[in-house]
Amino acid sequence: MTVEFNEIDAQNVEVLVDGDTYGKLNFDSGENAWVLWPADIDDGVSYFDNLEETEESIKDEIIAFDKEN
């Protein structure tokens, strides 16, 4: 399984899993945090203000979920 992050611009990043769109990361300046909007649900998940920490956390979660299923 590969998890990749494609930076669209300074506040928007596409999240890809095995080449398919998993969701989008958007920086919410009001919350001062990156928010993941998965493609398969209509709800966002807030992470950190640091993009690198956010990407690492998301990658770990996706891989852990895959191993459980």
Buried (B, 14 or more C-beta within 10 A) or exposed (E): EEBEBEEEEEEEBBBBBEEEEBBBBBBEEEEEBBBBBBEEEEEBBEBBBEBEEBBEBBBEBBBEEEEEE
